[in-house]
Amino acid sequence: MLSRFATVPAARTRVLSSLAAAVLRPGSPVAPPAKPVQIRGRPFLPDGANPRFPEFMASAREEFPKVFSAQGDLSIPEWGGVTRELMDEYLHQYGVILLRGLPLQGSADFGLFMKAVGWRLKDKTAYLRAIQARSMTSTVVNDAVRTASDDHRNYTIEPHNEFHTVGCPRYITLYCETPAEEGGEWPTGDSRAILAQLDPEVVAKFERLGARYTVFYEHKDNAFYNCWQGNVAPTKEACEKYLKALNYEFKWHEDGALSYWQNFPAIRVHPKTGERVWFNQIHAHHETFYKGAHPLFVDKPAEFDRYPVHTTYGDGTPMEREVLDHIREVIWKNCVAVPTQAGDVIVYDNWLAKHGRMGSFGDGPARKVYVSVGFD
């Protein structure tokens, strides 16, 4: 019988510099949330009424995410340098690393820190810079950082990998400037365990057919959510240049809206460990990511068919409801809740772990979280 969580690969001998080893020390495991984090029946959670979902999310494990504590008097660029050492040595082992105690005081400091970490912060295609083309709402803060999401605070962004619309980055780094008054935890998914527990027949079918991802954008004159002028490019000519460069098929609708699509594999080989990974966005790119869940889409009539995203099998046939339910069930069962603290920096190997956002509540200041992506 498979254990609930996949086994972390054995550590090899580490070669951190004496400075990195001295100032970034293993910290205490993440404490459980102050109260259980509801999944099943939670308002504004995709397919939240599904009886197969766990009622509450599991608490963090001793080494998932692995916590390191920053202890020392370094400049922000110096912290970036030692963090890069740590990530190069440990991130592929643990999948997720949470850093606490870094002296960051806002998004400008976070941008300086990420530049010092030294990952390439842009995809090779200019339009994908700083995850510009993803379907959700966020705002560019500086040339290394965006807001993590500008979507309604009550909405839960289910655990996912950043994927085709942002160039399939290797690294996702989130920085919490201001935690939510209530909720707002980071649901953190163990993709190794997810693949181990998925039905082999489901995996085999997606391996055979792949998945087709379709993106839909309204024209800005008709948009109540995002539009292609804001998220992709300001003109049709620029949009088409982007889509052709990335081998998307596309069509323009009579009212000026844009649809584009492409097939991608569900399984890939991790570039560092060589292991097979469930690296895709099959569930979180399905129309039910918005349908009946997102505050702007929750009251749309049954015949409404202009959702921002959708997935099918690669041959265009719809995914069976039981397959979608199964994928989401396994993902939620292999997620842990990470309550946020001001100053937290959490780094995900995007191929080995899923990230997301639980909806937040209360009348206090809005949660402020920023994101930066990194490429090999």
C-alpha positions, 0 to 999 in steps of 0.5 A: 500500500502506498503511504499517504506522502511520497518519500523524499529522495535521500540527501547527498553530502551538502557543500554550502559555504561556511557563510550560508551554513552559518546564517541559514539554519534549519528552523522549527517546523511550521505550526498548525493553523490556529483553527482547522482550514476548511476545504469541503463546503468552503465558499468560493472554492472550486467544486467546494461542495464535492463530497470526495474532498477532505473536510480540512487540510492537513497540517505541515509535516516536519520537512514539508515545507522545510523551514530555514531561519535567517540569522545574521546581519547581511545586506539584502544582496548577500541574503540573495546569494546565500539563499541561491546556494541553499536552493541549489543544494536542497530545493529539489530534495524537499520540493518547498523551502520556507525562509523566515527572518529575512530582513525584507520590508516590502516589494522593493526589497523582495525584488532586490532579493530575487535579483540577487538570488540570480535565477533568470526572471524572464522567459525567453519570450518577452510577452511572458516576462514576469508571468504576464500572460496568465489568465488571473488578475495581478499587477506588475510591481517592478521588473522582478515582482508582481502581486500574487493575485488581485482576485477577490480575497474570498476566492480560493486559488486551488493548488496548481503549478504555473504552466504554459501561459507563463513559460513553465518556470522552475521556481515560484517564490512568494513573499508575504508582506501582510498576512490575512486577518483570517485565512489566506494560508498557502496550500502546499501540494506534494506533487511526488505523492500526488502522482503516486496516488493517482489512478494509473489508468487516469495517468496513462490516458493523459500520457497517451492523449495529452491535455488541450489547454484553451484560453479565452479573453474578452475584448477590453470593451466587453470585459468584466474580468481580464482582456487580451489587451491587458494580459497578452498584448495591446494589439491584434498583431502583437497577440498573433506574433506571440501566439505564433511564436509559441505554436498556439492555434487561435481564433478571433471571435466576431465581437473581438474576443480571442481564444487560443489553445495548444496540447501539452503533456501531463507527465514530464521528467524533472530536469535535475532529478530525472524523476517523472513528475505530474506537472500540468494544470489539468484541474486548475485550467478547467472551466470549473476553476471559475464556474460556480466558484469565482465571485465574478462567475458564480451566478452565471447561467448554465448556458454561459460558455465564456470562461477564461480557461478550459481543459480537455483531453488532447483529442478534444474530448471532454474530461470525465467528471469522475476523472476531474473529481479524482484529480482534485481529491488526490491533490487536496489530500496531499496538501498541507496548510502553511499559515503566513507570517509577515516577512515569510518567503516560500520557494517552490520547485514548480515541477515538484510542488503545487502552490495556491491561496486559501480565501481570506475573510474579515474586514481588516487590511487586505493580505499582501503577497508578491510573487517572482518566477525563476527559470533555469 
